[in-house]
Amino acid sequence: MLLAVVGGFVPQLRLGESTDEKPVATSPNTASETKASSTTNMVGNDTRSGRTTASDIGALSDAQDHAIRLFGGETFDGWELDEGCKFRLNDAVSIQPDGVLRVHHKPEMKRNDSVLWYESEFDDFRLRLQWQQLDKTKEVGKGTGILVRANELDTGIEVGIGSVVATGAFFVPKSCHLDTPPEKASPHVSEMRWAKKYTSRPIGEWNDMIIICEGDTITVECNGVMVNRGENCSERSGRIGILLQGSEYEFRNIYLTPHSESEN
């Protein structure tokens, strides 16, 4: 369900990239060629490998499933930096020639003020995106995250991205509640709930992530594997944000399907 808050549904359509297109009928002999052509046109080849990946095809299928494209690869329409960020938008993030969003990490960027927020609020949804880490370090502190059902950093759930142990982990602020298996709670950081499995690909390769918020449950998939799940979430709606801390990352194919349209 989409909430008409901070711009609601109409502004998102204005941001242009709802992909509610009807499929074109094709004959059996041309169906596979049409799908391959559509994938290349919609997603584009992976400029680092020179080929269209399976994850690209997955992103295409998401785009055809009445999803809203939150980032179109040309402008930052719909996105804004946190008011506390000490950097200008173009110093913190940029759009690369191939249409991906690159985070330019700086040591001064701290978790408590460096967030790129999407303007609207959502409650139940399926968020799909692709990300890759550019920095070759594997330190835990070089991870970043996606915020869901948040309005400020202390009122939402962070889903970890990056360095192996961070991918899919939940960071639950003290003001929020999310039940996870007790053995996944970090003995050192009370807010951290580790993922069940670690399936992120090597640095420099694209990862496919899905975050599903449904009622009081949040589920995370990474590269086709369910890696974390939390229940009895205290936060039922809020904005989506990309943390700018940790390291240099790239994001692309950011789609959101409201829950009423993402049910199978």
Secondary structure, DSSP 8 states (H G I E B T S, - for coil): -B---TT-HHHHHHTT-B---------TTTHHHHHHHHHHHHT--BTTTTB--HHHHHHHHHHTTT-EEEE-SS--TTEEE-TT-SS-HHHHEEE-TTS-EEE---TT--TTT-EEEESS-BSSEEEEEEEEE-S----GGG-EEEEEEESSTTSSEEEEESTTTTTT-EE--TT---B--GGGB-SS-TTEE--S------TTS-EEEEEEEETTEEEEEETTEEEEEEBS-S---BEEEEE--SS-EEEEEEEEEEHHHH--
